[in-house]
């Protein structure tokens, strides 16, 4: 395991800056499988954050913990607002 140089508090600040912005989410599902979707970072809470997908039929997980982001299981990339 590679030790990360960031802490949970730094991750919370990074994600809080993206609140209510359009993001592209990439989730590592294991065994070289990834789920990728775009949405709005709709909620930032003390233990987790939520993303509201643009695709109404998306049935995957939309709430993630900060540790999932820190470990690399979830990646967020800010995109141009309004891009769907």
Secondary structure, DSSP 8 states (H G I E B T S, - for coil): ----S--HHHHHHHHHHTTTSEEEEEEEEETTEEEEEEEEEEEE-SSEEEEEES-TT--S--EEEHHHHHHTSEEEEE--TT--
